């Protein structure tokens, strides 16, 4: 239910939980406006973090406005969050930190031809650490006639060492046929589709000469059987030819929700099928552990806007009244963004600051002693995004000495990201200073997003 002002602006949304909601009580999302009808604040009832650090209003987002030089155009000048403004300046051709350029883009025919990322530079290669290019031998030969990426290279500016380099080919329907890894050939991927262009299998390994199969036994392989609606009725996974996925058959209801999972018998113990439970809004509610589906269960709890707010766990689900332990809590602001999480099993709480929809800073609670005035949320990680994609991570700064400064010399580390054509991060390089970096992690992804992280020696 919405309450409106005389001008017709929504001032309050009232949510009255239905029978399927876990947390009862009437909830509100409140809006305020200035005399010109511009949005000033948005506040959500589900934004308070158990009374910690009460000087902050976690649920509120506040806007201020400015006029352009002609006095005719109203633009948002600043978005103020619960713990302060955390925006970094970005533009289409350059990305700046303060007054210093840390990334730049060049274009040809409307396409990105190259991108440089590093520490402060002035258009020269000085302190530019990593470069992404779509130019193999001539401008834009990294794209085909339809603008699809067919070649891309992430490399170190100093020395020219390749970090991540890929080649691609597509079918007449624009389905990707393969991703050829031109740095580590054994990590290339091949994809297959049915007559409805739905993905049915993928293999990872070394492509053959014709690039239509993997030579030898794939290092990673997955196949899917799909019903008429596209639900996975069967999924199998293999590593080096050996079955590894713990389930095979999945049953769905008329709402396309998974209702039962029948584990694949790999070790000969013939595990039982187990039920998966959803609430009336379609949210996953109870998820059993395949190793002990009768007693070991995880319970997911949602608020009045179907946002995950709590996760509980029990090892005695079959008992009349199971004993539940809370393992995580999540909190949100008025713009529906997660602003905090509390992982009880790790005694860790994280606060998130945003620039629009992008997380630009993560803070952790620094408790210097009970009741002291020094207890505060301090920055631990900061992120800088690019302009090539809606969410293109470029730089990650990490506070390593817990002093709340993510960029100080000797007490922080800077990392650079390298991506593939899907914009997935496939490598992370640590800044060594003087224009050099060292790859510390590489990441591969299964087609539906499951990541495998390899840490460098």
N, C-alpha and C positions, 0 to 999 in steps of 0.2 A: 504494500500500500504506500502511496506517495502523497505527501503533503506539499502544497505549492503556495508561493507568494502571490500577491495580487497581480504581479507581472507575469505569472505563469511559470516562474522558475521553481524547480524542485528544491525544497529546503530540507526535507527529511524523507528517507526511505525507511519504512518499518517492516521488519521481517518477523512474522509469527511462525515459529517452527512447526512443521507438520509432524505427524506421528513417527516418521522415519528419522527425524533428526535426533541426534544423540544428546546435545546440550540444549536444554529448554530455556525459556525466558525470552521476552521480547527484545529484539536487537535493532539498532538504528545505524544508518549512515547519514551524516548531517552535512549540509552544504550552506555556505554563506556567499553573498555577492556584494559588489559595490553598487553605487548609484547608477552606473552605466550597464548593470546587468552582467558584469564580468565575474567569473568564478574567483573567489578569494581563498576559501578553505574547503577541504574535504576531510571528514573525520569518521572513523569506523570504530564501533564498540569493541571489536576484536583486535585491539592494538596495544593493550597494556601488558607489560611483561612482569607479572607477579610482583609489582611494587618495586622492582629493582631500579635504582637510579631515578627517583621520582621527579627530578628536575626536567626530564624529557617527556614530551607528549608523543608517544610512539605512533599514535593513530592518525595524527594530523598532517596534512599537506597544505602548504600555504603558497599562494601566488602573488607576485607583485608585477606591475605593468609599467611600460614606458611608451612614449610617443616617438615616432621617427622625426627626422629633421624638418619635414614639412608640416608636422603637427596634425596629420590626418590619419595615420595608421597606428592602431594600437597593437603592440606586440608584448608577449610575455618576456619580461626582463629577467626574472629570477623565479625559481621554484625552491621554496624553503621546506626542508624536511625536519623531522623530529629532532635531529642532532646537528642541523646546520646545512648550508649549501655545499654540494659536493660535485659541482659541474666542472668539466674541463673543456676548453675551447677546441672545436673541431671545424673543419671546412672541407669542401670537396677536393681541393688540390693539395692542401697541407693540413697537418695536425700539429698543434702547438701545445707546449706545456709552459705556461707563463708566456714569455715572449720568444721562446726558443722552439724552432721547428724540430720535431722528432720523427716525422713521417711525411713523405710526399708522393704524389701520383702524377704519372704522365698518361696522356690519352691519344688514341688515334681512331678517327672515325666513330667516336662515341664509346669506344671500348678502352678498358684499362690496358695499357701497353706495359707498364712497369710500376712497381711500388717499392720505395726504399724505407727502411725502418732502422732506427738506431738512437744514439744519443744526439746531442744538439749539433745541428749542421746548418749550413747556409746555401744549400743547393749543390754543393760539391760532395765528393765521396768521403770527405773527412768526417769521421765518427758515424757514418752510415754503416750499420753492421750487417744487416740482412736485406737482400733484394729479391723481390718476386718479379718475374718477367714472363710475358706471353710471346716473346719474340725468340724464335729459334734461329733462323738465318735472315728473315726479313720481317718488317713490321707487321704485326697482327697475324702471322702464320700460326700462332697458337690458337686461332679460332677458325671454324669452318664457315661456309657460306651462310649458315643459319645462326651464326653467333655462338655456337656451342664450343666449349673449351676442348681442344684436341691435344694441346701440349702446354705445359707450364713448368716453371723451374723456380725453386727457392734455393738460394745459394748465399754463401758468405761473400761479402764484398772484398774482404781482405783474403787473398789467396784463391778465391773462386770455387771453394769446395762446395759441392752440392749437398744440401740438407734434405730436400724432398723434391723429386722430379717425376712427372707422370705424363703418359700418353693415353689418349682415349679414342674410342670409335663408337658410332651409334647406328642403330637400325633405321629403316625408313620411318618408323613411328617415334623416333627420338629416344628409344630405350637404349641405355648404355650397354654396349656389348662387352667391354672390358675396361679395366684400369691397369695399365702397364706401369709397374714401378721401375723407373729407370735408374734408381740408386741401388735397391735391393731386389733383384729380379725374382727371387723366390717369394716375394710378397705381392706379386701381381694377382689380379682378380678377374674371374670370368663369370658372366651372368647369363641365365636362361629364363625365358618367359613362356607363358601359354598363349593361346590364341586371343585371349582378352588382354594381353600385354601385362599380365600380373607376374611378378617375380616368383619363380618356382624353385630355383636353385642357384647357389653360388659356390665357386671353388677358389681357393687361394693357393698359389704355387708359381711355377715357372711356365709362362705361355709357350706354346709350340711355335713353329715358324709361321704358320698361317694365323696364329692368334685366335684359334677357335676351340682350343682345348688346353688342359694343363698336362704337362709331361710328367709321367710317373704318378705317384700317389700324392694327392693334394695335402698340404700341411693343415688346411682347414676347409671344411665342407659343410654346407647346410642344404636341406631340401624341405620344401613345404608342399603339403596337399591341401588344396583350398576347396571350400564348398561353393555353392552358387552365389553366395553373398560375399565371398572373399574372406570368410573366417578360416583360420588355420585349423583344419581338422586333424592334421598330423604334422609334426616337426621332428626331424632327426638332425643330429649334429655329430660330426666326426673330427678328430684331430689325428693326423697321420694315419688315416684309415680306421681308427678305433672309435666306436661309439662312446660319446661322452655326455650327451644330453640326458637328463634324468626323467624326462617324460616324452611320450610319443603321441598318444591320442588325446584330443580335447573335445569336450561336448559343450554346445552352446544352446541357449534358450531362444525364444522368439525375439528377444531384445538384443540378440547377438552378444550376450554376456557369457563368459566362460562359467559353466556350472560344475564341471568335473574334469579332472586331469588324471589320466591313467599313465603312471610312470613306465618308462621303458625298462625291461628287465635286462640289466647289463651284467650284474655280478652273480645272477642265479638265485637271488633271494625272493624273486617274484613279488615286488612291492604292490600293495593294494592301491586301487584308485581312491582319490579323495575329492571331497566337495569343496568348491570355492563359492563363497557367499557374498552377495552384493546387497546394498540397501535399496529402498524403493526409488531412489534418485539415480541408481546405476553406479554408485560409488563402490569400489571394492571394500568389503567389510572384514571378513575373516579369511586369512590365508594360512592353511596348515603347512608345516614343514614336511616335505616328502619323506624324510627319514623317520618321522614319528607323527603321522598325520592325525592320530587320535588325541594326543595330549599337547603337542607343541604347536601353538597357533599364535599368529600375529593379528592384532585387532587395529583397524584404521578408523579414526574418528574424525568427523567433519563438522563444520559449523553451518550456520543458516544459509551461507552462500556456496555450500558444497566445496569448501576449501579444507584441505587436510590440516588439522590443528593438533592432533595427538596420535601417538602410536603406542600401543600397549602389547605386552608379551606374557604368555603363560606357558607353563609346562604341565598343567593339570586340567586341560580343557574338558576332559570327560567327567570331571567332578561336578556335582550339582551346582556348586558355587565356586568357579575357578578363582584362583588368586592371580590378579593381574598386576604387573609391574609396568609403570610408565617408562618408556625408553626415549621418547622424543616429544617435543612440543614446538609448534610453529605459530607465528603471529603475522598479521597483515595490516596494511594501512587502508585509507579510504579509496585509493586507486587500485585496490586488489593486488598489490604487490606484497610478496613476503618480505617483511622487514626484520624478522629475527627468527632464529631457531635455537632450541635448547636441547642438546643431546646429553641426556642424563647418564647414559652408560659411559660416556667419556668425560663427564663433568665439564662440558664445553658449551658455551653460549656464544652465538655470533649475531652481530647486528649488521644490517645491510643498508648502505646509502646508495641512492640512485641518481642518475642523470636521465630523466625520462623513464624509459623501461629498462635501462641498462644499469647493472650493478657496477659502481665505480669505486666502492670502498667497502671493506669488511672490517668490523671492529670486534674486539673481544674484551670481556670485562676484566680489568686489572685490579685485583683485590689486594691492597697493600696492608690490610689489617682491618679487623672488624670495627666498624664505626668511625674509621678515619676519613678525613675529607679528601684523601687522595684516591679513594675508590672511584674508578671512572671507566667508561668505554674508550679504549684506545685503538687507533688504526693499526691493523696488522697486515692487510693486503690492499693494494690499489690497482685498478685496471684502466687501460686506455684502449679505446676502440677506433676502428678505421672507417672509411667511407665507401669501400668497395661493395659492402653488403650491409643488410639491416643490422646484423650483429657480427662484426669482424674484429675479434680480439687481436690486438697488436702487441701490447706490452703489459707485463705483470710485475709490480714492485712489491717486495716482501720485507717486512720488518723482521730482522733476525736477532736483535738484542732486546726486544720487548720494551723499547723506550717510546713507542708510539710514533716513530718517524720511519716511513717506508722508503725514503730516498737519501738518508744521510750516509756519508762515506764511512765505511767500516762497520756499519750496523744494519745494512740492508743489501738485498740482492735484486738485480733486474733481470727479467727473463723476456725473451722474444718468442713469438709464435710463428709457425709455418703451417700453411693449410693446403688441402687438395681442392679439386674442382667443386666439391659439395660444401666447401668452406669449413669442413671439419679440421680441427687442429691435429696435425700428424707428427709434429716435432716441437720440442721446447728447447731453446738454447739459452744458456746462462751467459750474461754479459761478463767478459773477462777484463773489460777496460781496453783503452787504446784501439778501439775499432774491431776487436775480436770477440768471439763467443764460442762456447762449447756446448754441443748437443748433450742434454742430460736425460731426456726422455723421448721415446718414439711411441706413437699410438696407432694401432690398426683398429678398424671398425668392421663388425659384421653388418650386413645390409640394413638391419633394423636397429642399429645403433649400439649394440653391445661392444664395449671398448676393451682392448687388451693393451696394457701399458708396459713397456719395456724400459727399465731404468738402465742407463749406461753404466758400465763398470767404472 
